[in-house]
Amino acid sequence: MIAILKNPFYAGVYVYGKSETRTCIVDGRARRSYGHGKPAGTWEVMIKDHHEGYIGWLEYERNQGQLALNAYSRRGGKNPAAAGGRCCRGS
């Protein structure tokens, strides 16, 4: 259910480039991980009103804020970026 709420398609918006690949150096070797979400302002393509949505864009944005707040609270207020290791963002 959460995946539906996080998908802009639910709000009638077509997007491309919502995620990125990251490369980290682990034990001297490059390791790639996929599917890291990017902020909405950095998506490659975003077409609002592409199709009829179930909710409006403002409600979608409000939902995203609430979901982020809920996730932050569940982590005990800890910074998710404090995972350690050297990582580089890429596409």
C-alpha positions in Angstrom: 0.0 0.0 0.0 2.8 2.4 0.8 4.3 1.9 -2.7 1.1 3.2 -4.2 1.1 6.3 -2.0 4.7 7.0 -3.0 4.1 6.7 -6.7 3.3 10.0 -8.5 1.3 8.1 -11.0 -1.4 7.9 -8.3 -1.7 11.7 -8.6 -1.9 11.8 -12.4 1.8 12.6 -13.0 4.1 10.8 -15.3 7.8 10.7 -14.2 11.0 9.2 -15.4 14.3 9.1 -13.5 13.0 8.8 -9.9 15.9 6.6 -8.8 19.6 6.4 -9.3 22.5 3.9 -9.1 25.2 4.4 -6.5 28.7 3.1 -6.5 30.5 2.5 -3.2 34.0 1.3 -2.6 33.9 -1.7 -0.3 37.2 -3.5 0.5 38.8 -1.7 -2.4 36.2 -2.9 -4.9 33.4 -0.9 -6.6 29.9 -2.1 -5.5 26.8 -0.8 -7.3 23.4 -0.6 -5.7 20.2 0.4 -7.5 16.9 2.0 -6.8 17.9 4.9 -4.6 15.1 7.5 -4.8 15.9 11.0 -5.9 14.1 14.2 -4.7 11.2 15.3 -6.9 13.0 18.3 -8.2 15.8 16.2 -9.7 13.6 13.8 -11.7 14.5 13.8 -15.4 10.9 14.0 -16.7 7.8 15.1 -14.8 4.5 15.7 -16.6 1.7 16.9 -14.4 -1.9 16.3 -15.4 -0.6 13.5 -17.7 -3.7 11.5 -16.9 -6.6 11.5 -14.4 -5.2 10.8 -10.9 -6.9 9.5 -7.9 -5.7 12.4 -5.8 -4.4 15.9 -6.6 -0.7 16.9 -6.7 -1.0 19.0 -3.5 -2.5 16.1 -1.6 0.3 13.8 -3.0 3.0 16.2 -1.7 1.3 16.5 1.7 1.2 12.6 1.8 4.9 12.5 1.0 5.7 14.9 3.8 3.7 12.8 6.3 5.3 9.6 5.1 8.8 11.1 5.6 7.9 12.4 9.0 6.6 8.9 10.0 9.8 7.2 8.7 12.0 9.8 10.6 10.0 9.1 13.8 10.4 5.3 13.4 14.2 5.7 13.1 14.3 7.5 16.4 15.3 10.8 14.7 18.5 9.3 13.4 20.0 10.6 10.1 19.6 8.0 7.4 22.7 9.2 5.7 24.9 8.1 8.6 25.4 4.6 7.2 29.2 4.9 6.8 31.4 4.0 3.9 32.4 6.0 0.9 29.6 6.3 -1.7 29.3 8.3 -4.8 26.0 9.2 -6.6 25.7 8.4 -10.2 23.2 7.5 -12.9 
